[in-house]
Amino acid sequence: MARRRKSAPAAAQPRDAMVAAESQVAGAGPAPALPQEAGSRTIVPVLALMMFLAPALGVPREEMLQDTLKSIIVAAATLGAALLFFSRVAPERTALRWHAVLWLPLLLLAHALGSMAWSHTYLAAVEAVRWFVFGVLLWLGLNTLSRGSLPLLAAGIHAGAVVAALWAALQFWVDLRLFPQGPHPASTFVNRNFFAEFAVCTLPFAAVLLARVRSSAGAVVAAASSALVIVAILMTGTRAALAALWLQLLVLLPWLAWRYRRQFAFAGWSRGMQALVAATLVGGVLAMGVIPTGNPKIVEEQRGLTALERGFKRTASISPSDPSLGLRQVMWRATLRVIAANPLAGVGAGAWENEIPLYQEEGAQLETDYYAHNEYLQLLAEYGLAGWIFLLALAAWLVASAWRTLKAAGAEAQAEAPWRAVLLSSLLALLIVSNVGFPWRMATTGALFAICLAALAASDARLGLAGRWAAARLPFQSAWSHAAAAAVVAALGLAAFITRQASEAEYKIVRATRLALSISASGNPNDPRLQPVKAEMLQLIREGITINPHYRKITPMVADELARWGDWKNATWIWESVLASRPNVVAILTNVARGHSNMGDGPRAMAYLERAKAIQPRAPAVRSLEVILLARGGQTERALELGRAAIRDRLYDYDMANATFVLAWRAGDWDLAREAMRLRMVGWPATRAEGYLQLATMYDQGLRDEEQALAAYRQALALATGAERDALAARIPAAYAARLGLAGGGVPQTSASKG
């Protein structure tokens, strides 16, 4: 391939010469210029619509997760745009663009496909699909994005962020409950971190749209909508996003505006228009930022009642001693051990969550986390050498791109520079939040990542930065379009099938979980009248697991509720279905062991305990299970010794504290029993009323101290309310009930139990 010498800047050449240089292919002279504008008019509107719909739309019911819908939108739009490209655009071309950056997702795609053979097949397949869609989107953008189409794309990105910000603001101000979510306000993203990480990456596009506006009305709309996005980010209190926000607002965007001021429309604004825009932007942030929240969950967090207060407080709380950062550091240290132990091949694409229990610090349990909360560490852990190549090559290209942008010379390069700076600013924000989250794995933010890379690569091509490590032209024949279109149709069919299966499995599993929680909330889960609901729940969970036996995030919740009702048989087979996919999850291993123990199968329970001990012998769940199994096996002295050590070392969970309380009571070790119950009530405050009831029974039947027993019963009643208080009162012995003034309450003295 003919290559341009770096000593001759592309932008310094006439436009026709630049296009001719870009179009050279191996063994051929200059080819006709790409009909890039035709591709932009056809494909870019689809990409802009995708970037609007993905963040703007959410699912108003729990039976489908929010990112499932966003994944459907991104995949459908990407493949639909590819089909449109090969049927409408490609037949008119004699060559297609290629860029070295495309090798990066292809490298990870190849590793993921290979991982299916030796690592976790399902998780690797999910990763392969993710990088395939990423690569197709990057390639489409490279071949269709022109400088003239970038404003439309930016408008789609900004509009999506504005609608998502509006949902978040309504959730903050008036407690809008249209979309099920976790921590509020999460907009349509289920988690406020996910929303904030996406929104902060869109601010450079909002800035460039504002800088290009010529009319005062358009400028006011752009400024007000940008203010809304900024305020929504402040409302979330997401510290990684706040760090990226302040960097952009205080340093990066003002500097870019000054540097490229002659190329933007705002340089020609009148003083009155400048004042109007500044007042709208700054005044909008201040006015909306002081509106207090009407969301009780946000009030309960005590992290600020207004967007500004919340943003400043959360920014000030960023420190190495932060508890959430401390938990992430535990995960990062474990991930570093994974990287050190698997430097070449990694543990397999997507397999971090499957393998991380084997590399945790002694006594730690991270099974509730599915990602390392650091994209770079997780990539290296899963992809090994391929991950290193990806990160180093990407960093080198982005640094080189930033340098070329800063040193742009010539009319063409200077015309490209502002847009390149916007793209690099968005990518910088993404790289910042990727240090403490997993935005690449979220459909909307991942799509924005691919589009920014594509637009930057397309700019390289327009500047004539050709060569093996930059942009190139590959020969293409119109006849090949039919085969490519057929392949895209097949991919669309496969995507439709996967979507249907995923949606159905998700619906059944989530629906079963909601039924299980509603049964528990009834207060009497073993009521015979609830049997039809239980039967429906079990049928749904069976069907959901049959479709997708790898859905670890929600499936165990059904088993947990079944265990609370005493239905150990059904709880155990559900947990075992999870273990078939994730065999190293200690919490599930110990749950299965408890299930078999409660069903009277001691040997199988001990077998699962040994599996758990081999992974994490000092984990609280493992130690408490061992105490329980030893006690049930008649080795009460050994069980009590382990329980005493756990309480002394403060390595306990709820089950350990409760079991130690019972064992100490039976052994007459009243001080240990009291301490174990105290720790249980401090760690699990919701059990305080029940705890005082158990203490009262111990004082009555064990210590024979009626005054202490009476005081404990009184404390239990004071802590309980409503139906819980009535149920608790009914368990108090009649003699004490009379002294407590419970008319008609109480049970015979002999019926009180140790609980």
N, C-alpha and C positions, 0 to 999 in steps of 0.2 A: 504494500500500500504506500502510495506517495505520501510523504509527511511534510508538513510545514515546518520550516526552521523557526525555532523560538526567537531568533534574533529579529524576525520581521513581524511586528505586532499585527494581528489580524485586523484590528480596528483601524489601522492606518491605511489600509488598502481600500480601493474603491469597492462599492457594494457588489458589483457584478463579479469582480475578481474574487471576493470573499466567498460568494455563493459557489463559484466555480471550483474553488479550492475545497470547499466542504463536500462537493459532490463527487470528488474523485474516488474511484474504486480500483481494486487491484486489476491490473491488466487493461484498464480502460482510460480513455481521456475524459475531459470534463463532460458531465452529464447535465441535462436540463435541471433547472432549479426545482426544488421540492414545491409542490402546491400546498404549502404549509397552511395558508390562510383557509383553504377549503376544509382541511382537517380540523382547523380551529373552529370554524363555523358549525361543523357537524358534531364533533366529539366534546369540545370544551363545555358547551351548555349542559351536557349530560354529567360531566364531572362537577360542574358548579352546582347543579341540582342535587347531586349526591352529597356534596359537602354542606348543603343547606338542610336536607331532610334528615341525615344521620343524627346530628345533634338536636334538631328541632323536635323530632318525633319521639314519643315514648309509649310504653305499654301501660294502659290504665288498670291492668289486673296483674295479679302475682303469678298466674300460671305460665307466663313467659318472662324470662329475665330480660332486663333492658338491653344488655349488650348482645343478646341473641337477635333482637330486632335490628340493631345497628349493624351487626354482622351480615344479616340478610340484605339490608339496603346496600351496603358497600359491595358485597359479592355480586349481587344482581346488577347493580349499576356498572361495575367494572366489566363483567362479562357481556352485558348488554352493549356497552360502549365498544368492546372488542368486536362483537358481531357487526355492529354498525360500521366500524372502521374497515373490516375486511369486505363488507358488501358494498360500501359506498365510497370509501376513500382510497383504499389500497389499490383497486384496479386501475386508478389513474396515475399510479406512481411506477417509476422504473427502479427506484431504490428506496430503502428505508433506513432510518437513523439507528445507530447503535452507539452505546457509550460504555466506557469501562465500568462505571458504577453499577451497571446491570449485572455484572458478574457476581456482585456481593450477595444479593438475595438468591441468585441461582446456586451459589456455593452452599448457602444454608439450606436451600431446598434439597440439594443433592445429599447433604449430610442427614437431613431429616428422613429422606426416603431410605437411606442406608440404615438409619437407626431402627427402622421398623423391623429389620431382620435380627437385631441383637439386643435391642433395648425394649422399652415399653411400646408395643406396637401401636396402641390406640393414641397415646400421647404424642408419639412421633408423627403419626398420620395427621393429627390436628395441626402440628407445627408445619408439616409439608403443605397443607392447604393454605395456611396463613402466609407463608412465604411465596406460594404460587400467586395468590391474589395480589400481594404486595408487588411482586415482579411484573405482573401484567399491567397493573396500574402505573407503575414507574415507566414501563415501555410505552404505554399509550400516551402518557404525558410528554415523553421525550419526542414522540412522533407527531404530536398535534398542537402542543403549546407554542404559540407565537407571542411576541411581545405585545401585539395588539389584543390578544385574548386574555392577557393576565388581569386586566381590570374586572372582566366578567367573573373570572375564577375567584379573585379577591372578594368580589361582592357576594358570591355564594358562600364563601367561608365566613365572612363577617355576618351575613344575614343569619346563618345557622347559629353562630355564637350569640347573636342578639336575642333570638327566640329562646334559646336555651337559658340565657341570662334572665329573661323575663320570667320563665317558669321558676327559676331559683329565687328571684326576688319575691314572687308571690308566695312561695313556700316560706320565705323568711318573714315577710310582712303580715300575711293573713293566714298562714298555716294551710295553704292549698294542699290538698291530699289526693290530687288526681293520679299521681304516679307513685306506686309503692317504692319505698327506698329505705336505705339504712340511715347513716348519719345525715341530718338535714343541714343546709339545703343542697340537694343533689341534682336538681333539675330533672333531666330524663336519664341520668347516668347511674342510678341506684346508690352511688357513693359520691359524696361531695368532693373527694380527692380527684376522682376521675373527671368530674366536670371542670374543676379548677385547672387541672393540668392541661385539658384541651383548650379552655377559654384563654389562658394566658399565652398560648402559642398563636392565637389568632390576632392579638393586639397589633402586630406590625402590619397586618393587612388592613385593619381599621385605620391605622395611621396613614397609610399610603392613599387610601380612598379619601380621607379627609383632606390630605394635602393636594389632591388633584381636583377637588371641587371648585367650580368657578362661581356658582350662584350662591347667594346668601342663604336661601331656603335649603338648598342641598347641603351646605356647610353646617347649618344648625342641626339637620337630621343626622348627619354623620357624627357630629360632636356629641349630641345627646345619646345616640345609640352606643357610642364608644364609652361614654360615662356609665351607662347601664352595665356594660360588660365589666368595667373596672370595679364598680360597686358590688356586683355579684361575686367577683373573685374575693373581695374583702369579706363578704358575708360568709364564705366557706371557712375562712380561717386556716386554709391549707398552707402550711409553712413553706413547702418547696415552691408552690405556685406564687406565694407572696414574695419570696426571694427573687424569683424571675420577674415578677411584676415591678418591684422597686428598681431593679436593674434596668428594665426597659423604660419606665416612666421618668426616672431621674437621670439616666446616663445615655442609654443607647439611642432611643428614639429622638430625643432632643438633638443629639449630636448628628444623627443622620439627616434630620430636618435642616440643620444648619449647613451641613456639607453639601447637600443636593438641593439647596433652596432655589437655585436658578432654574432647576428642571421641574419644579412643581408650580401649580397654579397659585398657591398661597403667597408666593412672592409678589403677585400682582394685586393682592387684596388691598382694599382701602383700609385706613386706620379704623374706621367704624366697623367694617366687617371683621377685622382682626379682633377688635374688642368684643364683638358679638360672639364669635366662635370661642374665644378664651372664656368668656362669662358662661357660655353654655356648657363647655366641657368641665371647667373647674367648679362652677356653680352647681352643675348637675351632680358631680361627685359629692360635693359638700351637702347639698340638699337631700339627696337620696341616702347619703351616708349617715345622716343623723336620725332617720326614721326608725323608731324602736321596733324590735321584733314582736310579732304576735303569735310566735310559735312556742308553745310551752316547753317542748323538748330542747330548744335552743336556750331558753331561759334557764332550764335545769343545769345546763353545762357550766354556767357561770363563767363564760369566756367573753362576755361583752354582749350588750343588748342592742347595739347598733352596728352597722357595717364598719364604720370607721373605728369604733372602739374595739371591735372584734379583730379587725385587721392589724391594728397597732399592738394590741395585747399579744396576739399570736406571733407577731414578728419579734416582739421583745422576749418571748419565751423560747426562742431558738437557742439551744445551748446543748453541750455534750451530756448534761445531766438530765435531759428531757426523758421521761419514761418511755414514750413511744419510740424515740430514737434509740434508747437502750435496748428495746426488744429487737429493733432492726439490726443493731450491732451484733446481737446474739446470732441472728440469721446470717449476717455477713461473715462472721467468723466461721460458722459452719460451712458456708459456701466456699470460703477460701480453702478449707480442708478438702472439699470436693475437688476444687481446681488442682490442688497440689497432688492429690491421689490419682487424678485422671487427666494428665496434662495434654495428651494427644487427641484422644477420641472423645473426651468428656464422658458424661454418664448417659448420653443419648438425648436427642432433641425432645424437649418437653418433660424430661424425666426428673427434673429437680425435685418436685414434690414427692416423687416415689422413692428417691434415694436419700433425701436429706436426713431422715431419721437415723441413718447409719453413721452420720458425721456430726451429730449434735454434741454439744458439751455435756459432760456427765450430769445427769439429773434434769436436763432441759427437755422440753417437749414442744415442738413447733408444728405438730400435725394439723393445726387449724389454719396454717398458712399454705397457700398454693404457689406463691411466687416469692422470690428472694427480696423483693422491694428494692432492687438495684438491677437495672437492665444489663449493665455491663458485666457484673459478677455472674448473673444467671446465664448470660450468653456464653461466657467462658467455661462455666461449670458444665453446661449441657453440650456445647459444640467443640470444646477443646481447641485444637489448632485452627480449625475453621473459624471459630469465634475470634481468635486473635487476629487472623487475617482480615476478617470483616471490620473489626474495630479500628485496627491500625490503618487499613486502606481508606476507610471512611474518614477518619480523622485527618489523614494526609491530604485527601482530596478537598475537604472542607477548608482546611488551613490554606491550601494553595488557591482555592476559589476566593477566599477572603482577601488574600494578598493581591490577586489579579484585580479584584473589585476596587481595592484601595488605590492601586497603581494604574487604574484605567486611563489609557491615552487614546486620543482619536475620537471622532464623533460617534462612531458605532459603539465603542466600548463605554463611552460616557453615557450614552442613551440606555445601555443595559444596566449600568451600575446601580441606579436606585432600586430597581426591581431585584437585582441580585442581593443587595443589602437587606431588603425586606425578607427575602427567603432565608438568608443566613441568620437574621435576627430571630425568625420563627424557629429555625432549627436549634439555635443556641438556647432558647427557652425550653425546647423539648429536651435537649441534652442535660439541662439543669435539673428538671423535674424527674428525669430518668435515673438520677442518683438515689432517690428514696421512694420510687414507685415502680410501676410497670406499665407505662403509657403505650409502649409499642404493642402490647397485647390487647389493648382496647381498640375496637373496630374503628371508631371515629378518629382518634388520635393517630392510630397507625396509618389510616388513609391519608391524613394530613402530612405525615412523615414522608410517605411515598410521593405525594404530589409536590412537596417542596424539593425533594431530590430530583424529580423529573423536570421541574421548571428550571432548576439550576443547570441540569445537564443539557436541556434544550438551549439555554443561553450559551453554554459552551459551544454547541453546534453552530448557533447563529454567529458567534464570534470567530468561527473557523478554527477553534482549538482542536484540530484533528490529530489523529495518531492512535497508537495502540493503547495508550493510557488515558485517552480522552474521547472525543467524538469521532465517529466514522460513518461511512455510508456502505450499506450492503446491497448488492444487486437484488432486484425483485421483479418477478414476472406476474402480470395480471392473472395468469392462469392459476398461480399458486393461491390466489385469494379464495377460490372455491374450497380447496382442501383446508385452508386455515379457518374459513367460516364454518365448515363442517365440524372441525375439531372444537370450535367454540360452542356450537350447538350441543355437541356431546357433553362438554363441560357444564353448560347450562342445565342439561337434563340431570347430570349427576348432582349438581348443586341443588336442584329442585327436590331430588330424592333425599339428599342429606338434610335439607331444610325441613322437609315433611317429617322425617324420622326424629330429628332433634326436637322439633316443636311438639310432636306427640309425646315423646318420652318426657320432655320437660313438663308438659301439661299434667301428665299422669302422676309424676313424682311430686310436683309442687302441690297438686290437688290433694294427694294422699297426705302430704305433710300438713296442709291446712286442716284437713279433717281430723288428723291426730291431735293437733293443738286445740281444736275446738272441743274434742272429747275430754282432754285434760282440763280445759277451762270450765267444764260443766261441774267440776267438784266431785263427781261420782262416776269415774270412768268405767266402773264395772256394773253400772246400771243395766239390767237386761234390756231396757228400752233402747239402748244405744247399740245393740248388736247389729242391726241393719247398717248403721253408719260404719261400724268396725269392718263389716264384711265388704262394704264398698271400698273402704280405705285399703284393705289388704289386697283386693282385686286390682286396684289401681297401681299399687306399689309393685305387685308381681308383674303386671304388664309393662310398667315403666322400666323395671330392671331387665326384663327380657329384651326390650328394644335397645337399651343402653346400660349395660352392667358396669360402666365406668364412671357413673355420675356420682362422685364422692362428696360433692359439696352439700347436697341436700338429703340424699337417701338415708344417711345414718340418723337424721333427726326423727324419722318415723320409728326407727328401732329404739331410740332413746325414750320416746313416749310410751311405747309398748312395755319397755322394761319398768317404767314407773307404775304401770298398771298391774305388774306381776305376770305379764304374758311373755315369759322368757323364751318360749319356743319360737314364736314368730320374730321376736327381737333378735334372737341369735342367728337365724338363717339370713336375715337382712344384713346384719353385721358381717357374716361370713361371705356374703356376696360382694361386699366392699373389699374385704381382705383378698378375695380372688384377684382383684385388680390392683390393690395397693397393699402388698403383704407386709410392709414394714411399719405400718402405722400403729404405734404402741397403744394409743388410747383404744383403738378398735380391738386389738389383740386382748387387752385386759377386759374389755366389755364382753367379748366372746367367752373368755374364761369364766367370768361371773355368770354368764348365761348357763353354761354347762354345769357349773357348780350348783346353781339354784335348781337345775333339773335333775340333780343327783348323780351327774357323771363326773366324779372327782378326777379320774385319770385324764380325761380329755381336758378338763379345766387346768390341771397341772401342766399338760403339754403346751397349752397356749401360754401359760405363765412363763414357762421356760423359754419360749420363743421371744416373749417380751423382755425377759431378763437378759437375753443374749444381745439385745439392741440397747436397752437403757436400764441397767440393773438398779440405778438409784432414782429413777423417775418416781415421783409421788404416786402415780397411778399403779405402778408395778409394786412398790413397797406396800401400799394399802391392800392390793389384791393378795399379796403373799400373806399378810396378817390375817385376812379373812379366811383364806383357804387353810392356813395352819390351824386356826381356831376351829373351823368346821371339821378338820381332820383329827381333832382331839389334842393337838399340840399347843395348848393354851399358854403354857409358860413361855415357849419360844415366841408365840405370837405377841404376848404382852411385852416381852423384851424388845422386839422389833418396833412395837408401837411406842414404847417409852423412848427409844432412841430417836424415832422420827419426830416426836414432840420436842425432845431436847434439842435436836438439830434444826428444828423448824422446817423440815422437809416432809410436808404432809399435804393431803387434799381433804376434801369433805369426808370421803369414805374412811380414810385413815383416822381422822379425828373422832369420827363417830364410833368406829370399831374399837379404838383405844379407850374411849369413854366406857363402853360396855364391858370390855375386858378388865379394866381397872376397877370398875364397880364390883364385878363378880369376885375379883381378888381382894377386895377390901382396901384398895389403894385409893383412898378418897381424894387426896391431894392431886394425884395424877388424873383422876376422873374429872375433877373440877377444872383443871387446866386444859384438858382436851376439849371439854365442852365450851370453855371460854373462847378458845381459839376457833372452834367451829362457828360460834355465834359471831365473832368478830369478822371472820373471813366470809361468812355467808349470812349476812344480816337478816335475810328473809326467813331464816330458820330460828330466829331468836325465841319466838313464842313457843315453838315446839321444844326448843332446847331447855327453856325454863320448866316446861312440863316434865321433861325427862329428869331434870335435876330434882324437882319436887318429889318425884317418885323415888329417886335414890335416897333423898333425905328421909322419906317416910319409911320405906321398906328396908333400906340398908343401915343408915345411921340412927334410925328411930328418933329423929329430931323433928317433932311436930312444928315447932316455931319456924325453923328454916324451911320446912316443907310448905307451910302456909305462906311464907313470904315469897317463895318461888312460884307457887300457884297464883298468887296475887299479881306478880310481875308478868306471868304468862298472859293472864287476862288483860292486863293493861296494854300489852303489845298487840293483842289480836283485835280485829274489828270484824263486824258483819258476820257472814256465814262462818268464817274461820273461828271467831270467838264462840259462836254457838256450838260448833263441833268440838272445840277444845273444852268448853264448860261441861259438855256431856261426858267427858273422860275423867273428870275430877271425882275422886271418891266422895260418897255422900256425906261423910263426917266433915270433910273440909268444905264441901259445897255449902253446907249449912252455915258454917262459920264465915264464909265469904258472901253470904246473902244471896245465893243462887236458888231462887224458889223453884222447887221441883226438879232441880238439877242433881247431877252426881250419879255415881255408879257404886255398887258395893265395893267395899275396901279391897277385897281379894281380886277384883278384876283389873286393877291397875297393873300395867306392865312396864318393862324396861324400855320399850320402844325400839 
